[in-house]
Amino acid sequence: MMRTLERVCVLTACICAGIGAAGAQTASVYPAKPIRIVVPFAPGGATDILARATGQKLTEALGQPVVVDNRGGAGGNIGTDVVAKAAPDGYTLLMGGVGPNAINVTLYPKLPYDAINDFAAVTLVATVTNLLVVHPSVPARSVKELVAVARARPGKLTHASSSPGSAGHLAGEMLKMMTGIEMVHVPYKGSGPALIDLMAGHVDLMFDNMPACLPHVTSGKLRAVAVSGGKRTSVLPNLPTIAESGLPGFDAGSWFGILVPAGTPREIISKLNAVIVKSLSAPEFKERLSSQGAEPVGSTPEQFTQHIRGEIAKWAKVIKTANVRAE
């Protein structure tokens, strides 16, 4: 009996040593072929821009082409599911974000993937500043003044969004939830049409990403009231956050990060993490992201996983309280 047990222990040790050696060998030759970054949205948006910038740095550091594969549809669910079901070999990456990896967990009754268990986090790449902007006819230059206007006109102010359940929509719902004000949500098919109607005065306010809003703020067609994320932006350093403006804890910024299918060897994840985090500190890369209204971050896989869990919980509360449904 003892000899049998000893043999089992020796065999187990050999297997573990073999797995460890195989993992190390895999990482040493990785990558041996082109890498694909799946973007679960159409070309041209923030997710796509960040994926291409990250892919360029991976190509330079790893010596293999990195191809961006746009798989839009269903609020990001289609492309995200492609990665969830891909081989866990480090050759299929996901540029994930707040929508498909956090908001959609609660927004959609049945997702084709598990946002936590089907993926392994690599690193948080960047946050993108969102602005709360109003039409110049709205007599508010601060969050406090906007809340006062909304209370004086209950149910009269309209807040536009790119679509039901989008980050901009939920930011408006969070504002309502934390202040008790009443506003009417007006969803559009994309942020472009929503901004056009906002500038025309057909709607009163909107939460949208800074690259889209900033030219209209600069021209005076829109007024920026506050930053919706957790910290101020270097582009508009005098513009306060909503949290600073009397609503501590308000954080409705967008974020983006690299994930891989669950089961991807830890050695490969570590290699990708090291390359991307190093790239984020390069001056030209930081400048490229900043020009798009993005702030480079960089994190450990564990930190990124905890961030995603926190975002899922935060947005679940907003979605359930506001009874938001995917359409």
C-alpha positions as CSV (number, residue, x, y, z in Angstrom):
1,M,0.0,0.0,0.0
2,M,2.8,2.4,1.0
3,R,4.7,1.6,-2.2
4,T,1.6,2.3,-4.3
5,L,1.1,5.6,-2.6
6,E,4.8,6.5,-3.1
7,R,4.5,5.7,-6.8
8,V,1.4,7.9,-7.1
9,C,3.2,10.8,-5.4
10,V,6.2,10.4,-7.7
11,L,4.0,10.2,-10.8
12,T,2.1,13.3,-9.7
13,A,5.3,15.3,-9.1
14,C,6.6,14.3,-12.6
15,I,3.3,15.4,-14.2
16,C,3.4,18.7,-12.4
17,A,7.0,19.2,-13.4
18,G,6.2,18.4,-17.0
19,I,3.3,20.9,-17.0
20,G,5.5,23.6,-15.6
21,A,8.3,22.9,-18.1
22,A,5.8,22.9,-20.9
23,G,4.4,26.2,-19.8
24,A,7.8,27.7,-19.6
25,Q,8.7,26.4,-23.0
26,T,5.4,27.7,-24.5
27,A,6.2,31.2,-23.1
28,S,9.8,31.1,-24.4
29,V,8.7,30.5,-28.0
30,Y,5.5,32.6,-27.8
31,P,4.5,34.1,-30.1
32,A,5.3,31.9,-33.0
33,K,2.6,33.2,-35.3
34,P,0.3,36.3,-35.7
35,I,-1.9,37.4,-32.8
36,R,-5.5,38.6,-33.1
37,I,-7.1,41.2,-31.0
38,V,-10.9,41.0,-31.2
39,V,-12.7,44.3,-30.9
40,P,-16.4,43.7,-30.1
41,F,-17.5,46.9,-31.8
42,A,-17.3,48.6,-35.3
43,P,-14.0,50.3,-36.4
44,G,-13.4,53.9,-35.4
45,G,-14.6,53.9,-31.9
46,A,-12.5,54.2,-28.7
47,T,-12.3,50.4,-28.3
48,D,-10.9,50.0,-31.8
49,I,-8.5,52.9,-31.5
50,L,-7.0,51.5,-28.2
51,A,-6.8,48.0,-29.7
52,R,-4.8,49.2,-32.7
53,A,-2.5,51.3,-30.5
54,T,-1.9,48.3,-28.2
55,G,-1.5,45.9,-31.2
56,Q,1.2,48.1,-32.7
57,K,3.2,48.0,-29.5
58,L,2.8,44.2,-29.2
59,T,4.0,43.8,-32.8
60,E,7.1,45.9,-32.0
61,A,7.9,44.1,-28.8
62,L,7.1,40.5,-29.8
63,G,8.1,40.5,-33.5
64,Q,4.8,39.1,-34.8
65,P,2.0,40.8,-36.6
66,V,-1.0,41.7,-34.5
67,V,-4.3,41.9,-36.4
68,V,-7.4,43.7,-35.1
69,D,-10.6,41.8,-35.8
70,N,-13.8,43.9,-35.5
71,R,-16.8,41.7,-34.5
72,G,-19.5,44.2,-33.6
73,G,-23.1,43.5,-32.6
74,A,-25.4,42.9,-29.6
75,G,-23.8,45.6,-27.5
76,G,-20.4,43.9,-27.7
77,N,-21.6,40.4,-26.9
78,I,-20.8,38.8,-30.2
79,G,-17.2,39.6,-30.3
80,T,-16.7,39.0,-26.6
81,D,-18.2,35.5,-27.1
82,V,-15.8,34.8,-29.9
83,V,-12.9,35.2,-27.5
84,A,-14.6,33.3,-24.7
85,K,-14.8,30.2,-27.0
86,A,-11.3,30.6,-28.6
87,A,-8.4,28.4,-28.0
88,P,-6.5,29.4,-24.8
89,D,-3.2,29.7,-26.4
90,G,-2.5,33.4,-26.3
91,Y,-3.2,34.0,-30.0
92,T,-6.7,35.5,-29.5
93,L,-7.0,38.5,-27.3
94,L,-10.0,40.7,-26.4
95,M,-10.0,44.4,-26.0
96,G,-12.7,44.4,-23.3
97,G,-14.6,47.3,-21.8
98,V,-17.2,48.4,-19.4
99,G,-20.1,47.4,-21.6
100,P,-19.5,43.8,-22.6
101,N,-17.5,42.9,-19.5
102,A,-19.5,44.7,-16.8
103,I,-22.8,46.4,-17.8
104,N,-24.0,43.6,-20.0
105,V,-23.7,41.0,-17.2
106,T,-26.9,42.5,-15.7
107,L,-28.4,44.2,-18.7
108,Y,-28.8,41.0,-20.7
109,P,-30.9,38.2,-19.2
110,K,-28.8,35.5,-20.9
111,L,-25.2,36.1,-22.1
112,P,-23.5,33.5,-24.2
113,Y,-20.4,33.8,-22.0
114,D,-19.5,34.1,-18.4
115,A,-17.8,37.5,-17.9
116,I,-15.6,36.3,-15.1
117,N,-15.0,32.5,-15.5
118,D,-14.6,32.5,-19.3
119,F,-11.7,34.9,-19.3
120,A,-8.3,35.6,-17.8
121,A,-7.4,39.2,-17.2
122,V,-4.1,40.5,-18.6
123,T,-4.1,44.2,-17.8
124,L,-6.3,47.3,-17.6
125,V,-5.1,49.4,-20.5
126,A,-6.8,52.8,-20.2
127,T,-9.7,54.8,-18.9
128,V,-11.5,57.2,-21.2
129,T,-12.9,60.4,-19.8
130,N,-16.7,61.0,-20.2
131,L,-18.2,64.5,-19.9
132,L,-21.5,65.7,-18.7
133,V,-22.5,68.3,-21.4
134,V,-25.5,70.5,-21.7
135,H,-27.1,72.7,-24.4
136,P,-26.1,76.3,-23.8
137,S,-29.8,77.2,-23.2
138,V,-29.8,75.1,-20.0
139,P,-29.0,77.6,-17.2
140,A,-26.5,75.5,-15.4
141,R,-22.7,75.7,-15.2
142,S,-22.2,73.2,-12.4
143,V,-23.7,70.0,-11.2
144,K,-25.3,71.8,-8.3
145,E,-27.0,74.3,-10.7
146,L,-28.1,71.5,-13.0
147,V,-29.7,69.5,-10.1
148,A,-31.4,72.7,-9.0
149,V,-32.8,73.2,-12.6
150,A,-34.0,69.6,-12.7
151,R,-35.8,70.0,-9.3
152,A,-37.4,73.1,-10.4
153,R,-38.6,71.3,-13.6
154,P,-39.4,67.8,-12.5
155,G,-39.6,65.4,-15.5
156,K,-38.9,68.2,-18.0
157,L,-35.1,67.9,-18.6
158,T,-34.2,65.3,-21.2
159,H,-30.9,63.3,-21.3
160,A,-29.8,61.7,-24.5
161,S,-27.7,58.6,-24.9
162,S,-26.2,56.5,-27.7
163,S,-28.5,53.6,-26.9
164,P,-30.5,52.0,-24.0
165,G,-28.2,50.5,-21.5
166,S,-25.1,52.3,-22.8
167,A,-22.6,53.8,-20.4
168,G,-24.0,57.3,-21.1
169,H,-27.5,56.1,-20.4
170,L,-26.5,54.5,-17.1
171,A,-24.5,57.6,-16.0
172,G,-27.7,59.6,-16.3
173,E,-29.6,57.0,-14.3
174,M,-26.8,57.1,-11.7
175,L,-27.2,60.9,-11.5
176,K,-31.0,60.5,-11.0
177,M,-30.5,57.8,-8.4
178,M,-28.0,59.8,-6.3
179,T,-29.8,63.1,-6.4
180,G,-33.5,62.1,-6.6
181,I,-34.1,64.3,-9.7
182,E,-36.4,63.3,-12.5
183,M,-35.3,63.4,-16.2
184,V,-36.6,61.8,-19.3
185,H,-34.2,59.5,-21.1
186,V,-34.1,59.8,-24.9
187,P,-32.1,57.0,-26.6
188,Y,-30.6,57.2,-30.0
189,K,-28.9,54.9,-32.4
190,G,-25.3,56.0,-31.8
191,S,-23.7,59.0,-30.0
192,G,-23.4,61.0,-33.3
193,P,-27.2,61.5,-33.8
194,A,-27.6,62.2,-30.1
195,L,-24.9,64.9,-30.2
196,I,-26.5,66.5,-33.3
197,D,-29.9,66.7,-31.5
198,L,-28.2,68.0,-28.4
199,M,-26.5,70.8,-30.3
200,A,-29.8,71.6,-32.0
201,G,-31.5,72.0,-28.6
202,H,-33.9,69.1,-29.1
203,V,-32.5,67.5,-25.9
204,D,-31.0,69.1,-22.8
205,L,-28.0,67.1,-21.7
206,M,-25.8,64.0,-22.3
207,F,-23.0,61.9,-20.9
208,D,-20.5,61.1,-23.7
209,N,-16.8,60.4,-24.2
210,M,-14.5,63.4,-24.4
211,P,-13.1,62.8,-27.9
212,A,-16.6,63.2,-29.3
213,C,-17.7,66.1,-27.1
214,L,-14.6,68.2,-26.9
215,P,-14.7,69.9,-30.3
216,H,-18.3,71.0,-29.7
217,V,-17.4,72.3,-26.2
218,T,-14.5,74.2,-27.7
219,S,-16.7,75.7,-30.3
220,G,-19.3,76.8,-27.7
221,K,-22.1,74.6,-29.2
222,L,-22.1,72.6,-25.9
223,R,-21.2,73.4,-22.3
224,A,-19.2,71.0,-20.2
225,V,-20.5,70.8,-16.7
226,A,-18.3,68.1,-15.2
227,V,-16.2,65.0,-15.7
228,S,-18.1,61.8,-15.0
229,G,-15.1,59.7,-14.1
230,G,-13.2,59.3,-10.9
231,K,-10.6,62.0,-11.6
232,R,-10.1,65.2,-13.6
233,T,-8.8,65.2,-17.1
234,S,-5.5,66.8,-18.1
235,V,-7.2,68.2,-21.2
236,L,-9.7,70.2,-19.1
237,P,-7.9,70.5,-15.7
238,N,-10.3,73.1,-14.3
239,L,-13.4,71.0,-14.9
240,P,-14.4,69.2,-11.7
241,T,-15.6,65.7,-11.4
242,I,-19.2,65.0,-10.4
243,A,-17.8,63.4,-7.3
244,E,-16.1,66.7,-6.4
245,S,-19.3,68.5,-7.1
246,G,-21.3,67.2,-4.1
247,L,-21.8,63.6,-5.1
248,P,-19.0,61.6,-3.6
249,G,-18.6,58.1,-5.1
250,F,-20.0,59.1,-8.5
251,D,-17.8,57.4,-11.1
252,A,-19.2,56.6,-14.5
253,G,-16.0,56.6,-16.6
254,S,-15.3,54.1,-19.4
255,W,-12.4,51.7,-19.3
256,F,-10.7,49.2,-21.6
257,G,-8.4,46.3,-21.0
258,I,-6.9,43.1,-22.5
259,L,-8.3,39.7,-21.6
260,V,-7.7,36.2,-23.0
261,P,-9.7,33.0,-22.9
262,A,-9.7,31.2,-19.5
263,G,-7.0,28.5,-19.4
264,T,-4.4,30.5,-21.2
265,P,-1.0,29.6,-19.6
266,R,0.1,31.9,-16.9
267,E,3.5,32.4,-18.4
268,I,1.9,33.8,-21.6
269,I,-0.4,36.1,-19.6
270,S,2.7,37.4,-17.7
271,K,4.6,38.0,-21.0
272,L,1.7,40.0,-22.5
273,N,1.2,41.9,-19.3
274,A,4.8,42.9,-19.1
275,V,4.9,44.2,-22.7
276,I,1.7,46.1,-22.5
277,V,2.4,47.7,-19.1
278,K,5.8,48.8,-20.3
279,S,4.3,50.3,-23.5
280,L,1.8,52.3,-21.5
281,S,4.7,54.2,-19.9
282,A,6.3,55.2,-23.2
283,P,5.9,59.0,-23.9
284,E,4.8,58.6,-27.5
285,F,2.2,56.0,-26.5
286,K,0.9,58.0,-23.6
287,E,0.6,61.0,-26.0
288,R,-1.3,59.0,-28.5
289,L,-3.8,57.8,-25.9
290,S,-4.2,61.3,-24.4
291,S,-5.0,62.7,-27.8
292,Q,-8.0,60.4,-27.8
293,G,-9.1,61.4,-24.3
294,A,-7.7,58.3,-22.8
295,E,-5.5,57.9,-19.7
296,P,-3.1,55.0,-19.7
297,V,-3.3,52.8,-16.6
298,G,-1.6,49.4,-16.5
299,S,-2.3,46.8,-13.8
300,T,-1.6,43.3,-12.7
301,P,-4.0,40.6,-13.9
302,E,-5.3,40.3,-10.3
303,Q,-6.0,44.0,-10.0
304,F,-7.8,44.0,-13.3
305,T,-10.0,41.1,-12.3
306,Q,-11.0,42.9,-9.1
307,H,-11.8,46.0,-11.1
308,I,-14.1,44.1,-13.3
309,R,-15.9,42.5,-10.3
310,G,-16.4,45.9,-8.8
311,E,-17.7,47.3,-12.0
312,I,-20.2,44.5,-12.4
313,A,-21.6,45.1,-8.9
314,K,-21.7,48.9,-9.3
315,W,-23.6,48.8,-12.6
316,A,-25.9,46.0,-11.5
317,K,-27.2,48.2,-8.7
318,V,-27.9,51.1,-11.2
319,I,-29.6,48.8,-13.8
320,K,-31.8,47.1,-11.2
321,T,-32.8,50.3,-9.5
322,A,-33.6,52.1,-12.8
323,N,-35.2,48.9,-14.3
324,V,-33.1,49.3,-17.4
325,R,-33.7,46.7,-20.1
326,A,-31.7,45.9,-23.2
327,E,-33.6,46.7,-26.4
